[in-house]
């Protein structure tokens, strides 16, 4: 599966295309195209999901550079220069495995942070020192760019880790808004197609040099209790979310996590999430502040 990614190298912005495995393999070399003043978000919207057209628009007439992946800093997909123009949010209890008698017609929505809360693989996920019980959440993330008319336009999808203080939520359901104010892991790859119907993988958590928890997960649109079109239409019916130029990163909820097995993440634990069906691996260390 081909994905788009943005990178910084020697102070300049570049764009690249390829499978995630190609960029993360040992001694990987990337072919990058200089962006200069090009508005990548506008180019993605103009292509309307046509990978060939987008590749041509971003590669034609630009001299490519071949750079070792180790020398490149990958960026969250379509992240605006002004981090305040990125809004990170999501839905909870969306999956069929979590449906019960209390399930609502529209899932609870939460605000998670602005652009600085997004951390690509290798970064550190911040959580408040007073957290009750932290857990990882392996999720599909939808990316929307709000056009000049104030309409959020779907740009593509990626994958993330919605670190959550689930203990605080379980102790007081009204504290969902606090429970979600931890950093979010995100992959730098933007897949330009429709959201995936099925994603499978596994989570490994290490403490020091020892593996302390391992489990598998299933997500994707087939795993959702809710119709994606319906919940996104309801969300973006609120004018306050439709500021032109704003980029939305919407986390779609998770399958069961390590918390449901009785495990609690500790300070400095290392979380590795392998989205095996899509070749994406996210690794983050948790920092309690």
N, C-alpha and C positions, 0 to 999 in steps of 0.2 A: 504493500500500500504506500503510495507516494504522499508525502506531506510537505508543507511549506514550513520554513523556519527562518527566523531573523536572528542575526548574530552581530556582535561587535568585535572588531579586530583592529588593533592599533588606532583606536579612537574613531574609526569609521563604521558606518552601518552597512550591512550586507544582507542579502536574502539567498537562501539555498533551497533546493528541492531534493527529496530522496526518502528512502525508507529509514525509520529511526535506527534500525540495526546497523545501517551503513555508517552512521555518524558516531555510534557508541562503541564500535568494535575497536579492539586494541590496534594502535597505530593507524586509526582511520584518518583519511584525508578528505577534506571538503572542497567542493567547487562552489565558490561564492560569487554573486553578482553585486556590484556596488549599487546602493540605493540613492546616494546623493540626497537631493531634495524631494525624491519621489514619495508621495503619500501612499504607503503600502496598504493602508486600510481602504482607501478609495479604490485602489487597483483591484483588491480582492472583491469588493462589492460590484465593481464594473464587470468582472468576469462571470458573475452569477454561477459560480460552481464549475465553470468550464476550465479544467486544469490546463489543457493545451493552450487556451487563449491567455490564461494568466501567465504561464511559463513564457510564452512568446512576448508578452507585454513587458515582463521584467528582465528577460535575458537578451532580447534582440538589441543590438547596438551597444551592448555593455561588455567591456573586457573582463572576462572572468578571472578570478584568482584561485589558485589551488593552495590550500592552507592546512597544516596539520590540525586536527580537531582539538588537540590539547592546547593550542594557542588561541582558541576562539572562545568567547563568552556568549553562550546562547541566552536568549531573552524569552520571557513569556510571550505567547503569540499575540501580535497586534497591540502590544502594550503602548499606550499613548506616552508622549514625552512628558506631559503633565500627569503625574500619577493620580491626581485628584479627578481626572477624567475617566478613570477606570473604576467600575463598581463591581465588587465581588459579593455574590449572594447565592442563595440556593433554596431548595425545598427539602423538607425532612419527612420521614416515614412514607416514602413514595412507593416502596417495593411491595410486591405481592406477599412476600414472606412476613411483612409487618402489618398486614391488614387485619383489623379486628372490628368488634362492634362499635368502637368509637371513631372509626375512620370517617373523615369528612369528605365532602364533595370536592373541595379544593385543599391541597396540602398546605401546611404551615410554611410560610416563606420567612427567610431570615437574611439579615445583612451581616456580612462577614468582615468587610474592610474595603479599603481602597487599593490602588495599584501596588503600594509597598507591602501589602500582606501576601502577595503572590511570590512564592519561592520555587525556583526550578530545582531539579535534582542536584544534590550536593549541598544545598543550602540548609539553614537551620530554621526550624519552625518554633516561633515564640509562643509560649503559653503563660498565663498569669501564675504567679507563685502560689496563689490561693486556690488553684484548681482542685476540684474534689476527686475526679477520676477521668483521666484522659484516654481517648481511644482514637485510632485511625479510622478513616472511612474512604474506601476506594471507590471513585466515582467517575462517571462521564461528565465532562464540562462543556456546555454549549457557549460559543462566543458570538456575540451580536455587536454590530457597529451601528450606531444611530446616525441616520443620514441627515442631510440638510433640512429635510421636512419634519424631522423629529420622529421618524419611524425606525425602530430598531430592526435591522436587517440581519438575518442569520448569515454568518460568515463561514462557520465550520465547527468542528468539535475537537476536543483534546481530552486529557485525562488528569485527574488530580487526587489529592489526599486532603479531605476536609477534616483536619484535626479538630476534635470537639471535646469539651469538658462535659461528657455525658453524665458524669456523677452529679453535677450541679443541676442539670435538667431533670434527672430522675428524682432528685431531692425536692425540686420545686419546678413544676412544668412551666410556670410563668417566667422562669429565668432562662428560657431558650435563647433569648437575645444575648445574654451574657455568655452562655455556654459556647456559642459559635464564634466569639471574638478571639480566636486563636489564628495564627497564620495558616495559609493554605498552600499545600504543595501543588505544583502545576507542571505539566510537560510542556516543552517549548514547541512541540510539533502541532501544526494546525492541519487537520484532515478536512478536505474541502467538500466531502460528500455529505449525504444525509446521516443523522446520528445512527450509531451501530445498534442493531437489534439484539445482539448478544456479545458480551465481553466476559471472558473468564480469566482467572489468574490466581495468584496466591500472595499472601503477606507473610513476611518473616520479620520478627522483631528480635534485635540483639541487645544485650546488656553487657557492657564490657566486650569481651571476646566470645561470649557464650550466646547461643540461640536460646531464647526464653519462650517464644511462642511462634507457631506456624499455623496457617489456616488458608482455606481457599474461599473464593467469592465468585458470584455471578451477578452481572449487572447488564445494562443495555435496555433498549425500549421494550423488549419482550418481558422484562422482569418488572416493569412498572405497572402499578395498579391504575394509574391515571393516563389519559390521553395527552401526549406531549403538546399537540396543537392547542388543546383546551387550556392547559395550565399556563402556557406561555402567553396565550392571548389574554387571559385574565390578568397576568402579571403586568404586561405592557399596556393595559388599558389605563394605567395610572400615569397622568401627564408628568408628574414629578420625576419619573424615571426616563423620560424621553427627551433629554437635552441633546441637541445636535452635537455630534462628535464624541459622545460618551460611548465607551466600550463596556459591555456587560459580560461578565464571566459567571455563568449560572451552573451551580453544582446540582446534579439531579438526584441526589440521595444514594444511599448505600445498602448493600446486602448486610447480613450479619457481620459484626466486627469482633475483634479480640475481646471487647468488653462482655459480649454475650457468652463468652466461654469462661468468664470470671477473671479475666486478666486486666490489669491496669498499667498503663504506660508510665514510666518514671522519668525523671530528669536525666538527660543525656542518652536515653535509649535511641537506638538507630532503627528506623522503619524502612523496610524495602518492600515496595509494592510492584509486582510483576504483572502487567496487563498482557498476558502471554499471547492472546489472540491478535494483538496489534503491535507486538514487538517493542512495547514501551515499558521501561523500568524507572521507577521513581525511588530515590533514596534520600532520606532526610534524618537529621538528628534533632531531637526535641530539646529546647531550652526553656526551663522554667525561670521566669523573671519576677 
